[in-house]
Amino acid sequence: MAVPWGRPFSYREFAMAHPLMPHATASWLVENTSLSFVQIAEFCGLHILEVQAIADDTAATKLTGRDPVRAHELAQEEIDKGQADPDHRLEMSEGPEQVRRTKGPRYTPVSKRQDKPDGIAWLLKNHPEISDAQIGKLIGTTRNTINAIRDRTHWNISEITPKDPVTVGLCTQRELDAVVAKAAKKAGIEAPKTEASEGDREALIEELRAERRVAAAEAEAALAAEAEAAEAAEAGDEEASKEPAGRTSSGAPLPEGAEELFRKKE
């Protein structure tokens, strides 16, 4: 972003919004208005030399002008004011507020849309307690499609095979579990708990506990080994300091004349 040219500026002015395509907008303003290069440079966030290069047709690339008025980035009244007053600063127009999608079915990628009927058939077969509204919100489909698959009047019913929507990527396991639990609670059905799942859970918990016990035992053994090594080192130092003069470290007496020789060296 270029520094505004020709007069002092504040950081707020420097950080102000600029057109989406500044070079193309500058090209259109040069060709269709009598605004000064300084005004165009400040509005587009360019250097004045860039605007001059566009005007002289010496820019590196040939630009196609972009009308900022039609793009709702600049009002015609602002252009008129700028042409009448060279010191007038052009101000960006406030664009229309973006409309954000808040309701309706969830978005599904194009590559996954052919799997929607399979996921709907799986839910209708395995979880009849789930309402059509919940299915539509979970997978992103309509009531007409759900009813057509339930009544087997869907145009492609012969090719529909029930598939887990989590497996085909239409939703996550957490989302599916939440919908199933909510529907079961509303219908007064207790969520099924199989012995296999409970056994796997208990086995996993016991495995984690065993790993923690092993890790704690290894840590205690390492600390004990370090303590024993430190005690042994201290005991060795004490024994070495207590060895009588005239004897070797093994306790054997020194040869004759060795003590006198050591004393002379000292």
C-alpha positions in Angstrom: 0.0 0.0 0.0 1.5 3.3 -1.0 1.8 6.4 1.3 -0.7 9.1 0.5 1.0 11.7 -1.5 1.3 15.5 -1.1 0.1 16.1 2.5 0.4 14.8 6.1 -1.7 11.8 7.0 -2.6 9.7 10.0 -2.4 6.0 10.5 -6.2 5.8 10.4 -6.2 7.4 7.0 -3.4 5.2 5.8 -5.3 2.1 6.8 -8.6 3.1 5.3 -10.4 0.8 2.8 -9.4 0.9 -0.8 -11.1 -0.5 -4.0 -11.0 -4.2 -4.6 -9.0 -3.7 -7.8 -7.0 -0.6 -7.3 -5.1 -0.5 -10.6 -8.1 -1.2 -12.7 -10.1 1.4 -10.8 -7.3 4.0 -11.2 -7.3 3.3 -15.0 -11.0 4.0 -15.2 -10.7 7.2 -13.2 -7.9 8.5 -15.3 -9.8 7.8 -18.5 -13.3 8.9 -17.4 -12.8 11.8 -14.9 -10.7 14.9 -14.5 -9.5 14.0 -11.0 -5.9 14.8 -10.2 -3.3 12.0 -9.9 -3.0 12.8 -6.2 -6.7 12.2 -5.6 -6.7 9.0 -7.6 -3.5 7.7 -5.9 -5.0 8.4 -2.4 -8.3 6.8 -3.2 -6.8 3.7 -4.8 -3.9 3.3 -2.3 -1.3 3.6 -5.1 1.8 5.7 -5.6 1.4 8.8 -7.7 4.0 7.5 -10.1 1.9 4.3 -10.6 -1.1 6.5 -11.6 1.1 8.5 -13.9 2.4 5.3 -15.6 -1.2 4.2 -16.1 -2.1 7.6 -17.6 0.9 7.5 -19.9 0.2 3.9 -20.9 3.6 2.9 -19.8 2.4 0.4 -17.1 3.8 -3.1 -17.2 0.5 -4.6 -18.1 -2.5 -3.3 -20.1 -5.3 -2.7 -17.7 -9.1 -2.8 -18.3 -10.8 -0.1 -16.4 -13.2 -1.0 -13.6 -16.1 1.4 -12.8 -16.1 2.1 -9.0 -19.6 3.7 -9.3 -21.1 0.5 -10.7 -19.2 -1.5 -8.2 -20.7 0.6 -5.4 -17.3 1.7 -4.2 -17.5 5.4 -5.1 -20.5 7.7 -5.4 -20.9 10.0 -8.4 -21.3 12.9 -6.0 -17.8 12.2 -4.6 -16.4 12.3 -8.1 -18.1 15.6 -8.8 -16.8 17.1 -5.6 -13.3 15.9 -6.4 -13.4 17.4 -9.9 -14.6 20.7 -8.5 -12.1 20.8 -5.6 -8.6 19.4 -6.2 -8.0 19.3 -2.4 -11.1 17.1 -1.8 -10.4 13.6 -0.6 -12.5 10.9 -2.2 -14.3 8.6 0.3 -15.3 5.0 -0.2 -19.0 4.2 -0.2 -20.3 1.9 2.4 -21.3 -1.2 0.5 -24.5 -3.1 1.1 -24.5 -5.3 4.2 -23.7 -8.9 3.2 -26.6 -11.2 3.5 -25.5 -14.2 5.6 -27.2 -17.5 5.4 -28.6 -18.5 8.8 -31.3 -21.0 7.9 -31.9 -23.8 5.5 -30.2 -27.2 5.0 -26.5 -27.5 5.6 -24.1 -27.3 2.6 -22.9 -30.5 1.2 -19.9 -30.7 -1.3 -20.8 -31.7 -4.8 -18.7 -34.9 -4.6 -20.9 -36.1 -1.6 -24.3 -35.1 -2.9 -24.9 -38.4 -4.7 -24.5 -40.2 -1.4 -27.4 -38.3 0.3 -30.1 -40.8 -0.7 -28.0 -43.6 0.7 -27.6 -41.8 4.0 -31.3 -41.0 4.3 -32.2 -44.6 3.6 -29.8 -45.8 6.3 -31.3 -43.4 8.9 -34.8 -44.4 8.0 -33.9 -48.1 8.4 -31.8 -47.9 11.5 -33.2 -44.9 13.4 -36.9 -44.5 12.6 -37.3 -42.4 15.8 -35.4 -39.5 14.1 -37.8 -37.0 12.7 -37.7 -35.7 9.1 -36.7 -32.3 10.3 -33.7 -33.8 12.1 -32.7 -35.8 9.1 -33.0 -32.8 6.8 -30.8 -30.7 9.2 -28.2 -33.5 9.7 -27.7 -34.4 6.0 -28.9 -31.3 4.3 -32.0 -32.5 2.4 -35.7 -31.8 2.0 -38.8 -33.4 3.4 -39.9 -34.3 -0.2 -36.8 -36.4 -0.8 -37.1 -38.1 2.6 -40.7 -39.0 1.9 -39.9 -40.2 -1.6 -37.3 -42.6 -0.2 -39.5 -43.8 2.6 -42.4 -44.4 0.2 -40.0 -45.9 -2.4 -41.2 -43.4 -5.0 -37.8 -41.8 -5.5 -36.7 -41.6 -9.2 -33.5 -43.5 -8.5 -34.9 -45.9 -5.8 -33.4 -49.0 -7.5 -29.9 -47.6 -7.1 -30.2 -46.5 -3.5 -28.3 -48.6 -1.0 -28.5 -47.7 2.8 -25.1 -46.4 3.9 -23.9 -45.0 7.2 -23.9 -41.2 6.7 -20.7 -41.0 8.8 -18.9 -43.4 6.6 -19.7 -41.6 3.4 -18.8 -38.2 4.9 -22.2 -36.6 5.2 -21.9 -35.9 8.9 -19.6 -36.6 11.9 -20.1 -39.4 14.4 -20.6 -36.8 17.2 -23.4 -35.1 15.2 -25.1 -38.4 14.5 -24.9 -39.5 18.1 -26.3 -36.2 19.3 -29.3 -36.5 17.0 -29.9 -40.1 17.9 -29.7 -39.4 21.6 -32.1 -36.4 21.3 -34.6 -38.3 19.3 -34.5 -41.3 21.6 -35.0 -39.1 24.7 -37.9 -37.4 23.0 -39.5 -40.8 22.1 -38.8 -42.2 25.6 -36.4 -44.8 24.2 -33.2 -45.6 26.2 -30.1 -45.5 24.1 -28.9 -49.0 23.4 -25.7 -50.2 25.2 -24.3 -53.4 24.0 -22.2 -55.7 26.1 -19.4 -55.6 23.5 -19.1 -51.8 23.7 -19.2 -51.9 27.5 -16.5 -54.6 27.6 -14.3 -52.7 25.2 -14.6 -49.6 27.3 -13.7 -51.4 30.5 -10.8 -53.1 28.7 -9.5 -49.8 27.5 -9.7 -48.2 31.0 -7.9 -51.2 32.5 -5.2 -51.0 29.8 -4.7 -47.3 30.6 -4.5 -48.0 34.3 -1.9 -50.8 33.7 0.2 -48.4 31.6 0.1 -45.8 34.4 1.2 -48.4 36.9 4.1 -49.6 34.8 5.2 -46.0 34.2 5.1 -45.3 37.9 7.1 -48.4 38.8 9.7 -47.6 36.2 10.0 -44.1 37.5 10.4 -45.4 41.1 13.0 -47.9 40.0 15.0 -45.2 38.2 14.9 -43.0 41.3 16.0 -45.9 43.5 18.9 -46.7 41.2 20.1 -43.1 41.2 20.0 -43.0 45.0 22.0 -46.2 45.3 24.6 -45.0 42.9 24.9 -41.7 44.8 25.3 -43.6 48.1 27.9 -45.9 46.6 29.9 -43.0 45.3 29.9 -41.3 48.7 30.9 -44.5 50.4 33.8 -45.0 48.0 35.0 -41.4 48.7 34.9 -42.0 52.4 36.9 -45.3 52.2 39.5 -43.7 50.0 40.0 -40.9 52.5 40.4 -43.4 55.4 43.1 -45.5 53.7 46.2 -45.6 56.0 49.5 -44.1 54.8 52.0 -46.5 53.5 49.5 -48.8 51.9 48.1 -49.0 48.4 44.3 -48.8 47.6 44.1 -52.5 47.7 45.5 -52.6 51.3 49.0 -54.1 50.4 52.1 -52.5 52.0 54.3 -50.2 49.8 57.7 -51.4 48.8 60.7 -50.4 50.9 61.9 -46.8 50.2 58.6 -45.8 48.5 57.4 -43.8 51.4 60.6 -41.8 51.6 60.4 -41.2 47.9 56.8 -39.9 48.1 57.8 -37.6 51.0 60.7 -36.1 49.1 58.3 -35.4 46.1 55.9 -33.7 48.5 
